[in-house]
């Protein structure tokens, strides 16, 4: 019987397990069809724990990113063919999912069955990558779509869409569920509405509306709470507020806090550092200390002139993509967007080598360790 066969003929199963567990994460979905034992092995949660124990778990950063080139060249990139991007200037730009593997410093494209919406939010929940909303790449209309890729099996599926299309909204995962709030609708009206998505049940539930309209707000999970930070209203377009709101799940209400945001709310990326709020931007990394305001934690990263997105990696490290000073973004000096990793504990930056074809505008990012 297949169950009685060795994982790898000629090797004890414990040694075979260690060998399979050292296969890079991006190749693991391809091992499932080999046999039933391999399928059951690589999809088991115990397998992921074993990878962690033996030191083969990888830190993966997924990035919703604009690309140059033709649709054909983008598809080639997604298959890791190594073909260069075309120099054609597309309008609107093509978006795709880039993957930075912090463990070995490599960059890849994640193939998708459908085009990636422009400005989609991405989050990770329990081994799944979820894309929420964004713009239709042809009509440029906001979409309510939800797309889910199982990072264990490599399979894509469509989730239940949001109750309404929205763009540039706050989004974060808290307790295995995804919160969205604010943004704007098809008519560019800023929104107060919010909803929550249960990934396992594939269901959306309405939440109470926020006190303020918050277009282009940032979503952050802090201490088990969802925060919608800054943003602006329909009548104050582009003038970011210094306030924030967080959702109290026990009371079912939003709580407002004034004076939270810094003067660079429109160009800084917010994230949770431990149980506190942090931001990183052209002035460096800073920690919010409540009534005491912001405290500088690290100077600005060399070569960075603005941030576009970030992802908390765990272990006190944060991956950041942002606009680089002319000629300093990609390897080979192509300009555009570059990447850095902030070590919060040491207060130091690590420059990430960013190949030219991965130096396009990055809208959102999410990290997972697998």
SELUMNU-724113 format. One record per residue (C-alpha): residue in three letters; y, x, z. Coordinates in nm, 4 decimals. Layout:
N
resn_v_u_w
Ala_Y_X_Z
...
//
This chain:
370
resn_v_u_w
Unk_0.0000_0.0000_0.0000
Unk_0.3575_0.1114_-0.0661
Unk_0.4440_0.0906_0.3048
Unk_0.1770_0.3540_0.3775
Unk_0.3081_0.6009_0.1210
Unk_0.5187_0.8965_0.2280
Unk_0.8935_0.8743_0.1762
Unk_0.8674_1.1977_-0.0218
Unk_0.5149_1.3076_-0.1178
Unk_0.4163_1.6315_0.0511
Unk_0.6736_1.6037_0.3326
Unk_0.6485_1.4518_0.6800
Unk_0.8617_1.1383_0.7010
Unk_1.1010_1.2874_0.9578
Unk_1.1843_1.5771_0.7269
Unk_1.2042_1.3431_0.4264
Unk_1.4444_1.1206_0.6199
Unk_1.6746_1.4167_0.6858
Unk_1.6680_1.5076_0.3156
Unk_1.7561_1.1558_0.2003
Unk_2.0228_1.1219_0.4688
Unk_2.2030_1.4236_0.3242
Unk_2.2512_1.2576_-0.0159
Unk_2.6256_1.1876_-0.0678
Unk_2.7247_0.8284_0.0051
Unk_2.8333_0.7525_-0.3513
Unk_2.4798_0.8185_-0.4781
Unk_2.2935_0.6175_-0.2124
Unk_2.3125_0.2808_-0.3963
Unk_2.1256_0.4478_-0.6831
Unk_1.8330_0.5300_-0.4533
Unk_1.7553_0.1648_-0.3758
Unk_1.5574_0.0895_-0.6958
Unk_1.3208_0.3848_-0.6477
Unk_1.0863_0.1945_-0.4178
Unk_1.0845_-0.0649_-0.1418
Unk_1.0706_0.1928_0.1369
Unk_1.3769_0.3748_0.0038
Unk_1.5603_0.0445_-0.0439
Unk_1.4896_-0.0630_0.3126
Unk_1.5766_0.2826_0.4444
Unk_1.9189_0.3343_0.2857
Unk_2.0357_-0.0225_0.3626
Unk_1.9393_-0.0106_0.7317
Unk_2.2065_0.0360_0.9976
Unk_1.9775_0.2891_1.1675
Unk_2.0033_0.5056_0.8554
Unk_2.3818_0.5200_0.8873
Unk_2.3483_0.6117_1.2549
Unk_2.1046_0.8876_1.1595
Unk_2.3539_1.0268_0.9072
Unk_2.6084_1.0433_1.1874
Unk_2.3635_1.2168_1.4240
Unk_2.2727_1.4932_1.1786
Unk_2.6314_1.5470_1.0666
Unk_2.6021_1.4103_0.7128
Unk_2.8282_1.1042_0.7566
Unk_3.1320_1.1160_0.5281
Unk_3.4942_1.0074_0.5690
Unk_3.5776_0.7960_0.2631
Unk_3.9333_0.6934_0.1711
Unk_3.9663_0.4110_-0.0827
Unk_4.2997_0.3839_-0.2639
Unk_4.4409_0.1086_-0.4862
Unk_4.6257_0.3278_-0.7312
Unk_4.8159_0.3094_-1.0618
Unk_4.6791_0.5203_-1.3425
Unk_4.7993_0.6526_-1.6743
Unk_4.5964_0.6382_-1.9935
Unk_4.4154_0.3770_-2.1984
Unk_4.1739_0.1159_-2.0681
Unk_3.8906_0.3139_-2.2275
Unk_3.9909_0.6361_-2.0549
Unk_4.0150_0.4538_-1.7215
Unk_3.6643_0.3155_-1.7698
Unk_3.5493_0.6684_-1.8473
Unk_3.7090_0.7930_-1.5254
Unk_3.5297_0.5223_-1.3283
Unk_3.1998_0.6622_-1.4520
Unk_3.3037_1.0161_-1.3560
Unk_3.2685_1.1393_-1.7138
Unk_3.5302_1.4049_-1.6616
Unk_3.7240_1.2936_-1.9707
Unk_4.1007_1.3448_-1.9375
Unk_4.3418_1.0529_-1.9153
Unk_4.5362_0.9619_-2.2285
Unk_4.9056_1.0406_-2.2334
Unk_4.9795_0.6876_-2.3562
Unk_5.2507_0.5129_-2.1582
Unk_5.1109_0.1730_-2.0595
Unk_5.3214_-0.1159_-1.9425
Unk_5.2194_-0.2620_-1.7074
Unk_5.0207_0.0251_-1.5554
Unk_4.6455_0.0039_-1.5159
Unk_4.5220_-0.0010_-1.1568
Unk_4.1866_0.1216_-1.0289
Unk_4.0124_0.2255_-0.7100
Unk_4.0253_0.5938_-0.6312
Unk_3.8054_0.7487_-0.3634
Unk_3.8932_1.0599_-0.1689
Unk_3.6019_1.2071_0.0272
Unk_3.7724_1.3910_0.3082
Unk_3.4479_1.5550_0.4162
Unk_3.4216_1.7714_0.1037
Unk_3.7678_1.7285_-0.0497
Unk_3.6450_1.5639_-0.3707
Unk_3.8049_1.2787_-0.5672
Unk_3.6292_1.0057_-0.7670
Unk_3.6800_0.6647_-0.9261
Unk_3.4912_0.3593_-0.8059
Unk_3.3698_0.1529_-1.1011
Unk_3.4474_-0.2192_-1.0811
Unk_3.3187_-0.5076_-1.2964
Unk_3.6687_-0.6551_-1.3364
Unk_4.0186_-0.5055_-1.3580
Unk_4.1744_-0.4209_-1.0226
Unk_4.4798_-0.6401_-0.9483
Unk_4.8085_-0.4541_-0.9215
Unk_4.9353_-0.4198_-0.5634
Unk_4.6113_-0.5488_-0.4077
Unk_4.5614_-0.4867_-0.0374
Unk_4.2391_-0.3093_0.0594
Unk_4.0641_-0.3064_0.3969
Unk_3.7191_-0.2102_0.5223
Unk_3.5028_-0.4296_0.7429
Unk_3.1481_-0.3416_0.8541
Unk_3.0489_-0.1316_0.5539
Unk_3.2338_-0.3483_0.3027
Unk_3.5524_-0.2818_0.1072
Unk_3.7629_-0.5938_0.0551
Unk_4.0464_-0.6303_-0.1957
Unk_4.2871_-0.9151_-0.1259
Unk_4.5552_-1.0619_-0.3512
Unk_4.7735_-0.8596_-0.5826
Unk_4.9040_-0.9331_-0.9323
Unk_4.7087_-1.0340_-1.2377
Unk_4.7385_-0.7227_-1.4603
Unk_4.8069_-0.9355_-1.7710
Unk_5.0285_-1.2237_-1.6519
Unk_5.1842_-1.0336_-1.3581
Unk_5.1421_-1.3484_-1.1476
Unk_5.0241_-1.3170_-0.7862
Unk_4.6601_-1.4102_-0.7331
Unk_4.4743_-1.5433_-0.4267
Unk_4.1587_-1.3530_-0.5211
Unk_3.9214_-1.1761_-0.2844
Unk_3.6825_-0.9104_-0.4150
Unk_3.4166_-0.7494_-0.1988
Unk_3.2092_-0.4398_-0.2640
Unk_2.9139_-0.3642_-0.0384
Unk_2.9411_0.0101_0.0140
Unk_2.5730_0.0303_0.1082
Unk_2.4328_-0.1397_-0.2016
Unk_2.7215_-0.0785_-0.4412
Unk_2.7236_-0.4465_-0.5369
Unk_3.0443_-0.6415_-0.6056
Unk_3.1017_-1.0111_-0.5435
Unk_3.3918_-1.2516_-0.5333
Unk_3.4886_-1.3961_-0.1975
Unk_3.6562_-1.7271_-0.1288
Unk_4.0201_-1.6987_-0.2393
Unk_4.3182_-1.7353_-0.0078
Unk_4.4615_-2.0865_0.0235
Unk_4.7582_-1.9761_-0.1901
Unk_4.8597_-1.6773_-0.3955
Unk_5.0929_-1.4326_-0.2254
Unk_5.2225_-1.0819_-0.2962
Unk_5.3373_-0.7896_-0.0809
Unk_5.2029_-0.9378_0.2409
Unk_5.0978_-0.7865_0.5720
Unk_4.7224_-0.7330_0.5910
Unk_4.4849_-0.5725_0.8424
Unk_4.1317_-0.6067_0.9786
Unk_4.0943_-0.7016_1.3449
Unk_3.7584_-0.7622_1.5104
Unk_3.5703_-0.7881_1.1823
Unk_3.8114_-1.0429_1.0317
Unk_4.1022_-0.9985_0.7918
Unk_4.4510_-1.1252_0.8727
Unk_4.7214_-1.1842_0.6114
Unk_5.0792_-1.2950_0.6756
Unk_5.4104_-1.3198_0.4950
Unk_5.4744_-1.1751_0.1519
Unk_5.6189_-1.3935_-0.1215
Unk_5.4954_-1.6715_-0.3507
Unk_5.5036_-1.7134_-0.7295
Unk_5.8744_-1.8032_-0.7157
Unk_5.9629_-1.4904_-0.5116
Unk_6.0260_-1.6966_-0.1991
Unk_5.9511_-1.5030_0.1195
Unk_5.6769_-1.6579_0.3332
Unk_5.6151_-1.7263_0.7022
Unk_5.2602_-1.8541_0.6523
Unk_4.9476_-1.6708_0.7640
Unk_4.5698_-1.7077_0.7450
Unk_4.2552_-1.5331_0.8580
Unk_3.9367_-1.4504_0.6662
Unk_3.5877_-1.4359_0.8144
Unk_3.4067_-1.1946_0.5816
Unk_3.0568_-1.2855_0.6990
Unk_3.1104_-1.6620_0.6680
Unk_3.3294_-1.6241_0.3565
Unk_3.5820_-1.8691_0.4983
Unk_3.9600_-1.8754_0.5391
Unk_4.1305_-2.0500_0.8303
Unk_4.5000_-2.1344_0.8589
Unk_4.7083_-1.9715_1.1324
Unk_5.0392_-2.0861_1.2791
Unk_5.3413_-1.9763_1.0763
Unk_5.5442_-1.6790_1.1948
Unk_5.8924_-1.7261_1.3337
Unk_6.0504_-1.5427_1.0396
Unk_5.9930_-1.4961_0.6686
Unk_5.8539_-1.1485_0.6134
Unk_5.8313_-1.0271_0.2560
Unk_5.7069_-0.6672_0.2170
Unk_5.6019_-0.6557_0.5811
Unk_5.3304_-0.4188_0.6994
Unk_5.0117_-0.5274_0.8715
Unk_4.8708_-0.3158_1.1545
Unk_4.5852_-0.3736_1.3999
Unk_4.6953_-0.2503_1.7433
Unk_4.4799_-0.2930_2.0528
Unk_4.2847_-0.5820_1.9002
Unk_4.6003_-0.7636_1.7860
Unk_4.7423_-0.8209_1.4389
Unk_5.1040_-0.7156_1.3870
Unk_5.3340_-0.8076_1.0975
Unk_5.6033_-0.5413_1.1036
Unk_5.9496_-0.5626_0.9498
Unk_5.9982_-0.7287_0.6096
Unk_6.2843_-0.9484_0.4928
Unk_6.3647_-1.3112_0.4143
Unk_6.4430_-1.4894_0.0871
Unk_6.8169_-1.4819_0.1513
Unk_6.8205_-1.1231_0.2756
Unk_6.6057_-0.9694_0.0023
Unk_6.5717_-0.5953_0.0389
Unk_6.7400_-0.5815_0.3808
Unk_6.4523_-0.4993_0.6136
Unk_6.4621_-0.6391_0.9654
Unk_6.3943_-0.4194_1.2688
Unk_6.1773_-0.6870_1.4332
Unk_5.8027_-0.7472_1.4329
Unk_5.5633_-1.0246_1.5316
Unk_5.2131_-1.0043_1.6714
Unk_4.9547_-1.2786_1.6956
Unk_4.8256_-1.3790_2.0390
Unk_4.4724_-1.5107_1.9682
Unk_4.4283_-1.6489_2.3202
Unk_4.7393_-1.8673_2.3026
Unk_4.7262_-1.9202_1.9265
Unk_5.0930_-1.8247_1.8859
Unk_5.3048_-1.5445_1.7433
Unk_5.5074_-1.3217_1.9752
Unk_5.8286_-1.1601_1.8489
Unk_5.9602_-0.8180_1.9419
Unk_6.3061_-0.6989_1.8436
Unk_6.4125_-0.3441_1.7709
Unk_6.0613_-0.2282_1.6858
Unk_6.1243_-0.0817_1.3436
Unk_6.3106_0.2319_1.2585
Unk_6.5958_0.2678_1.0162
Unk_6.3502_0.3788_0.7470
Unk_6.1300_0.0668_0.7618
Unk_6.1422_0.0359_0.3852
Unk_5.9988_0.3849_0.3258
Unk_5.7722_0.4547_0.6249
Unk_5.4059_0.3602_0.6618
Unk_5.3035_0.2091_0.9962
Unk_4.9657_0.2615_1.1595
Unk_4.7867_0.2335_1.4916
Unk_4.7528_0.5577_1.6813
Unk_4.5170_0.4763_1.9685
Unk_4.6581_0.1534_2.1135
Unk_5.0151_0.2234_2.0052
Unk_5.2325_0.1840_1.6984
Unk_5.3145_0.4885_1.4897
Unk_5.4986_0.5415_1.1642
Unk_5.5126_0.8253_0.9166
Unk_5.7873_0.8761_0.6621
Unk_6.0446_1.1193_0.5349
Unk_6.1530_1.1895_0.8938
Unk_5.8017_1.2845_0.9985
Unk_5.5560_1.1097_1.2306
Unk_5.6826_0.9132_1.5283
Unk_5.5337_0.7047_1.8081
Unk_5.6868_0.3801_1.9318
Unk_5.7451_0.3817_2.3086
Unk_5.8658_0.0250_2.3628
Unk_6.2067_0.0078_2.5264
Unk_6.2351_0.3861_2.5018
Unk_6.2264_0.3618_2.1236
Unk_6.0658_0.6154_1.8927
Unk_5.9512_0.9630_1.9889
Unk_5.8982_1.2348_1.7317
Unk_5.5367_1.3547_1.7185
Unk_5.5352_1.5753_1.4097
Unk_5.7902_1.7012_1.1633
Unk_5.7917_1.5763_0.8056
Unk_5.5127_1.7076_0.5885
Unk_5.6154_1.9893_0.3598
Unk_5.6540_1.8629_0.0051
Unk_5.6602_1.4915_0.0970
Unk_5.9749_1.2927_0.0242
Unk_5.8421_0.9429_0.1011
Unk_5.5257_0.7551_0.1930
Unk_5.3526_0.4759_0.0027
Unk_5.0328_0.4092_0.1984
Unk_4.8104_0.5484_0.4698
Unk_4.4680_0.4992_0.6276
Unk_4.3582_0.5798_0.9831
Unk_4.0452_0.7933_0.9642
Unk_3.9499_0.8099_1.3288
Unk_3.9261_1.1259_1.5327
Unk_4.3035_1.1334_1.5636
Unk_4.3604_1.1880_1.1905
Unk_4.5545_0.9840_0.9360
Unk_4.5401_1.0088_0.5566
Unk_4.8784_0.9618_0.3867
Unk_4.9791_0.9328_0.0216
Unk_5.3401_0.9537_-0.0761
Unk_5.5948_1.0645_-0.3291
Unk_5.5983_1.4392_-0.3604
Unk_5.8932_1.6596_-0.4373
Unk_5.9172_1.7440_-0.8065
Unk_5.6266_1.9545_-0.9230
Unk_5.4472_1.9533_-0.5873
Unk_5.2116_1.6522_-0.6028
Unk_4.9049_1.7366_-0.7990
Unk_4.7130_2.0534_-0.8515
Unk_4.8742_2.2242_-1.1470
Unk_5.2216_2.0963_-1.0593
Unk_5.2418_1.7550_-1.2300
Unk_5.4708_1.5798_-0.9809
Unk_5.4103_1.2156_-0.8842
Unk_5.2246_1.1337_-0.5636
Unk_5.0458_1.3705_-0.3317
Unk_4.8202_1.3492_-0.0275
Unk_4.8288_1.4815_0.3264
Unk_4.6280_1.4448_0.6465
Unk_4.8080_1.4254_0.9796
Unk_4.6289_1.5565_1.2872
Unk_4.7945_1.3451_1.5570
Unk_4.6630_1.5482_1.8493
Unk_4.7790_1.8828_1.7093
Unk_5.0926_1.7357_1.5540
Unk_5.0187_1.9221_1.2311
Unk_4.9858_1.8345_0.8617
Unk_4.7101_1.9423_0.6250
Unk_4.7936_1.9397_0.2550
Unk_4.5267_1.7708_0.0425
Unk_4.4718_1.9067_-0.3062
Unk_4.5370_1.6068_-0.5309
Unk_4.4227_1.6411_-0.8941
Unk_4.6733_1.5314_-1.1582
Unk_4.4789_1.2210_-1.2613
Unk_4.4802_1.1009_-0.8984
Unk_4.8554_1.1478_-0.8474
Unk_4.9648_0.7994_-0.9593
Unk_5.1481_0.5523_-0.7350
Unk_4.9237_0.4468_-0.4441
Unk_4.9855_0.1001_-0.3030
Unk_4.7226_0.0548_-0.0312
Unk_4.4424_0.2541_0.1292
Unk_4.1528_0.2025_0.3682
Unk_3.9179_0.4443_0.5430
Unk_3.5559_0.4170_0.6493
Unk_3.3017_0.6639_0.7901
Unk_2.9502_0.6220_0.6508
//
